[in-house]
Amino acid sequence: MPTVVDPSTRSASYRLARTSTEVFAPAVFAALLPVVVAVHSTAPALAVGLGWGALAVLFCSVIPYGIIWWGVRRGQLTDHHIGVRAQRRRPLLHGLVSVLVGLALLVLLGAPRPLVALVVAMFAIVAAIGAVNQVWKLSAHAAICAASVAALGYLFGPALTPLLALIGLVGWSRVRLGAHTVGQVIAGTLLGPLVGAPIFILLG
């Protein structure tokens, strides 16, 4: 079981872990990565890329995480990271439906192929996380972070190798906060790229 950390802790390491967990949360990657991929795919037409990216972000980040925040406000979820495994099924299903609707729109409207590939990969990763979380609390933070770093590395090459440090930082933060065990973080770190990378590369 994850180690329970007293929320009143005010050590520097705890504050760093809390900040890292929020700044590099799945919602952040889901909001930034589609824009980066869309702009990269449509360069030098920046406005076109931003438009496609905004459409993808609406269905891959804004709507799914809006549903989560609404659940927190209504008291149906304990927190926006959905720390209680039993509470994850419904938000994940709603998120998958939203991503699927967004994917259909992107395909029908003729979105850039790499962006469509990214959204398919995101759908597959979230589906895999949801399946595992029915029986075990795998780290979604680690999975999304690792998959996002892998996608950026594929697009921009070795220049972004330093981003690998983010995977370690995010994994450490989840363990430090008592949200996951080391094993759950490692499993998430492996699942994200293993599920997402082949899809992104083959379809993109």
TABEL-V521745 format. One record per residue. N is the residue number from 0. RES is the residue in three letters. PHI is phi in radians with two decimals (* if undefined). PSI is psi as a letter, one per 40 degrees, with the letter a starting at -180 (* if undefined). OMEGA is omega in degrees with one decimal (* if undefined). Layout:
N	RES	PHI	PSI	OMEGA
N	RES	PHI	PSI	OMEGA
//
This chain:
0	MET	*	i	177.1
1	PRO	-1.07	i	177.3
2	THR	-1.26	h	179.5
3	VAL	-1.42	h	-179.8
4	VAL	-1.89	h	179.9
5	ASP	-1.10	h	-178.6
6	PRO	-1.06	e	-179.3
7	SER	-1.37	e	179.7
8	THR	-1.03	h	-176.7
9	ARG	-2.21	f	179.2
10	SER	-1.21	i	179.7
11	ALA	-1.05	d	-178.5
12	SER	-1.18	d	178.2
13	TYR	-1.16	d	179.4
14	ARG	-1.11	d	177.6
15	LEU	-1.13	d	179.3
16	ALA	-1.12	d	179.1
17	ARG	-1.09	d	179.8
18	THR	-1.12	d	-179.5
19	SER	-1.10	d	179.6
20	THR	-1.09	d	-179.2
21	GLU	-1.38	d	-176.2
22	VAL	-1.16	d	-177.8
23	PHE	-1.95	f	177.8
24	ALA	-1.25	i	178.1
25	PRO	-0.93	d	-179.2
26	ALA	-1.08	d	-179.9
27	VAL	-1.20	d	177.9
28	PHE	-1.09	d	-179.2
29	ALA	-1.18	d	178.1
30	ALA	-1.55	d	-175.1
31	LEU	-1.59	d	-172.1
32	LEU	-1.08	d	178.4
33	PRO	-1.04	d	179.3
34	VAL	-1.16	d	179.8
35	VAL	-1.07	d	-178.4
36	VAL	-1.15	d	-179.1
37	ALA	-1.13	d	179.9
38	VAL	-1.13	d	178.4
39	HIS	-1.09	d	-175.8
40	SER	-1.33	d	-175.0
41	THR	-1.92	e	-179.3
42	ALA	-0.94	h	6.9
43	PRO	-1.62	e	-178.7
44	ALA	-1.40	g	-173.6
45	LEU	-1.04	d	-177.2
46	ALA	-1.07	d	178.7
47	VAL	-1.11	d	179.3
48	GLY	-1.08	d	179.1
49	LEU	-1.12	d	178.4
50	GLY	-1.13	d	177.4
51	TRP	-1.09	d	-180.0
52	GLY	-1.07	d	179.9
53	ALA	-1.10	d	178.5
54	LEU	-1.11	d	179.1
55	ALA	-1.13	d	-179.1
56	VAL	-1.11	d	-179.9
57	LEU	-0.99	d	-175.3
58	PHE	-1.59	d	-177.9
59	CYS	-1.68	e	-177.1
60	SER	-2.33	d	-172.5
61	VAL	-1.07	d	-178.2
62	ILE	-1.19	d	179.6
63	PRO	-1.03	d	-177.3
64	TYR	-1.43	e	170.3
65	GLY	-1.15	d	177.0
66	ILE	-1.09	d	179.3
67	ILE	-1.14	d	179.7
68	TRP	-1.06	d	177.9
69	TRP	-1.11	d	177.1
70	GLY	-1.11	d	177.1
71	VAL	-1.15	d	-179.1
72	ARG	-1.08	d	-179.1
73	ARG	-1.50	e	179.0
74	GLY	1.43	e	179.5
75	GLN	-1.43	d	178.4
76	LEU	-2.15	i	-176.6
77	THR	-1.29	d	-178.9
78	ASP	-2.82	i	-174.7
79	HIS	-1.30	e	173.2
80	HIS	-1.62	e	-178.9
81	ILE	0.86	g	-176.6
82	GLY	-1.18	d	179.6
83	VAL	-1.59	h	-174.3
84	ARG	-0.99	d	-176.9
85	ALA	-1.12	e	-178.6
86	GLN	-1.56	e	-170.0
87	ARG	-1.44	d	-171.2
88	ARG	-1.05	d	-174.7
89	ARG	-1.12	d	178.1
90	PRO	-1.05	d	178.6
91	LEU	-1.16	d	178.2
92	LEU	-1.13	d	177.8
93	HIS	-1.09	d	178.7
94	GLY	-1.11	d	179.1
95	LEU	-1.12	d	178.4
96	VAL	-1.11	d	179.2
97	SER	-1.08	d	179.1
98	VAL	-1.09	d	-179.4
99	LEU	-1.13	d	177.3
100	VAL	-1.12	d	177.6
101	GLY	-1.06	d	178.9
102	LEU	-1.09	d	179.1
103	ALA	-1.07	d	179.2
104	LEU	-1.13	d	179.9
105	LEU	-1.07	d	-179.9
106	VAL	-1.17	d	-177.5
107	LEU	-1.14	d	-177.7
108	LEU	-1.55	e	177.0
109	GLY	1.42	f	179.3
110	ALA	-1.15	i	177.6
111	PRO	-0.98	i	-176.4
112	ARG	-0.97	d	179.5
113	PRO	-1.07	d	178.8
114	LEU	-1.20	d	176.8
115	VAL	-1.07	d	178.8
116	ALA	-1.06	d	179.0
117	LEU	-1.09	d	-178.1
118	VAL	-1.16	d	175.2
119	VAL	-1.07	d	178.7
120	ALA	-1.10	d	178.5
121	MET	-1.08	d	178.3
122	PHE	-1.05	d	-178.6
123	ALA	-1.12	d	-179.5
124	ILE	-1.16	d	179.6
125	VAL	-1.11	d	177.4
126	ALA	-1.11	d	178.9
127	ALA	-1.15	d	177.5
128	ILE	-1.06	d	179.9
129	GLY	-1.08	d	179.8
130	ALA	-1.13	d	-179.7
131	VAL	-1.13	d	-176.3
132	ASN	-1.23	e	172.8
133	GLN	-1.21	d	-177.8
134	VAL	-2.19	e	-174.0
135	TRP	-2.73	i	-174.1
136	LYS	-1.52	g	176.6
137	LEU	-1.18	i	-177.2
138	SER	-1.40	h	176.0
139	ALA	-1.20	d	177.2
140	HIS	-0.96	d	-177.9
141	ALA	-1.14	d	-178.0
142	ALA	-1.12	d	-177.5
143	ILE	-1.21	d	178.9
144	CYS	-1.09	d	-177.8
145	ALA	-1.11	d	179.2
146	ALA	-1.15	d	-179.5
147	SER	-1.18	d	178.1
148	VAL	-1.11	d	178.7
149	ALA	-1.10	d	179.9
150	ALA	-1.13	d	179.0
151	LEU	-1.14	d	177.9
152	GLY	-1.12	d	178.6
153	TYR	-1.15	d	-177.8
154	LEU	-1.28	d	-169.9
155	PHE	-1.95	e	173.7
156	GLY	1.43	a	-174.2
157	PRO	-1.04	e	-179.5
158	ALA	-1.02	d	-178.2
159	LEU	-1.73	e	178.0
160	THR	-0.92	d	178.3
161	PRO	-0.99	d	178.7
162	LEU	-1.14	e	176.3
163	LEU	-1.02	d	178.7
164	ALA	-1.09	d	179.0
165	LEU	-1.09	d	-179.6
166	ILE	-1.08	d	177.9
167	GLY	-1.13	d	-179.0
168	LEU	-1.12	d	-179.3
169	VAL	-1.14	d	178.3
170	GLY	-1.07	d	178.1
171	TRP	-1.08	d	-177.0
172	SER	-1.11	d	-179.2
173	ARG	-1.19	d	177.0
174	VAL	-1.25	d	-178.7
175	ARG	-1.07	d	179.9
176	LEU	-1.43	e	179.9
177	GLY	1.36	e	-178.5
178	ALA	-1.41	d	-177.6
179	HIS	-2.57	i	170.7
180	THR	-1.50	i	176.9
181	VAL	-1.04	d	-180.0
182	GLY	-1.08	d	179.5
183	GLN	-1.17	d	177.8
184	VAL	-1.22	d	179.1
185	ILE	-1.08	d	179.6
186	ALA	-1.07	d	178.3
187	GLY	-1.12	d	-180.0
188	THR	-1.08	d	178.9
189	LEU	-1.38	d	-175.5
190	LEU	-1.08	d	-175.9
191	GLY	-0.92	c	179.8
192	PRO	-1.17	d	-177.9
193	LEU	-1.12	d	179.0
194	VAL	-1.48	d	-172.0
195	GLY	-1.41	d	-173.2
196	ALA	-1.06	d	179.9
197	PRO	-1.03	d	179.9
198	ILE	-1.15	d	-178.1
199	PHE	-1.09	d	-178.3
200	ILE	-1.25	d	-176.0
201	LEU	-1.24	d	-177.2
202	LEU	-1.52	d	-177.1
203	GLY	-1.42	*	*
//
